[in-house]
Amino acid sequence: MSKLTPTNAAPGLHVSKPSPSEPATASAVCHCGASASAKGDAQVGALVTGWNANHGAAHGK
């Protein structure tokens, strides 16, 4: 799993939900230096929404 976790050298977003009964987890590292993590379906959803709006491909705009 460590190869999927984003780092400063390999930025990105990683979301995991091992089973429907377990909470989702996420971690994100942007090439701008921002980073975040979340646990729980609602918090992970908010992290993904924020990532899409403010980081990742949004920096290319």
TAKAJO-V54196 format. One record per pair of residues at least 12 apart in sequence whose C-alpha atoms are under 8 Angstrom apart, sorted by sequence separation. I is the first residue (numbers start at 1). J is the second residue. D is the distance in whole Angstrom. If there is no record, write none. Layout:
{{I;J;D} {I;J;D}}
This chain:
{{14;26;5} {15;27;7} {25;37;8} {26;38;5} {13;26;7} {14;27;5} {25;38;6} {26;39;7} {13;27;6} {14;28;6} {25;39;4} {13;28;4} {24;39;6} {25;40;6} {12;28;6} {13;29;7} {23;39;7} {24;40;5} {25;41;8} {11;28;7} {12;29;5} {23;40;5} {24;41;5} {11;29;5} {12;30;6} {23;41;6} {26;44;6} {11;30;5} {25;44;6} {11;31;6} {24;44;7} {6;27;7} {8;29;6} {26;47;8} {5;27;7} {6;28;6} {7;29;6} {8;30;7} {5;28;8} {6;29;6} {8;31;7} {28;51;8} {8;33;7} {30;55;6} {31;56;8} {30;56;6} {15;44;8} {13;48;8} {13;51;8} {12;56;7}}
